[in-house]
Amino acid sequence: LVATLSLQNDVMIGVSAPGPKVSTRALKTQTSFPPPLLAAGPNATIILKPTFGEHRPDKDAVFVFAEGYDLSVYALFVMTLRKNARFDGDIVMSVSVREKLKSGVEDFLMKQNVVTYCLG
C-alpha cells in the first residue's frame, strides 16, 4: 500500500500508507474516458466480477492492490481517502484470498463499500 492516484473534480489525490501523509494539487483540465464496455462494443462480456461491492460507472475510481496487511492499514488508507481527501468515488481493491484476510478486514471493506476482488 504505497501510493495511489486518482482524478476527482480536477484534483489529483496522492495517498501513502502507513503514515498520515496526504497531498493534493489542482489540475487545469479534467479528463474523461468512456466506459470500457462502451469502447469494447455490443458483444462485450464481463468475465470478472468483484467478490463483494459494486462498481458505480458514474464515479471516479482508485485502484489498489493490498495483501497481508492488518485492519489498521486498510482503515488508514480508506478513511484518508474518504474523510481527508473527500473522495466519494469507488475504491477498487484487490486483496489476498478471502480466507487469508486478517481479522476484521472483510467486514470493514464491506461496510465501507470498497469494491473488492479476492485473489484465488
FENBEL-V514815 format. One record per backbone hydrogen bond with DSSP energy under -1.0 kcal/mol. CO is the residue of the C=O (numbers start at 0). NH is the residue of the N-H. Records with the same first field share a line. If there is no record, write none. Layout:
# FENBEL-V514815
CO->NH / NH
This chain:
# FENBEL-V514815
3->14
5->12
7->10
9->26
10->7
11->24
13->22
20->15
22->13
24->11
34->38
35->39
36->40
40->43
51->115
55->58
59->89
61->91
63->93
69->72 / 73
70->74
71->75
72->76
73->77
74->78
75->79
76->80
77->81
78->82
79->84
80->86
89->61
90->114
91->63
92->116
93->65
94->118
96->99
97->100
101->104
103->107
104->108
105->109
106->110
107->111
108->113
109->112
114->92
115->50 / 51
116->94
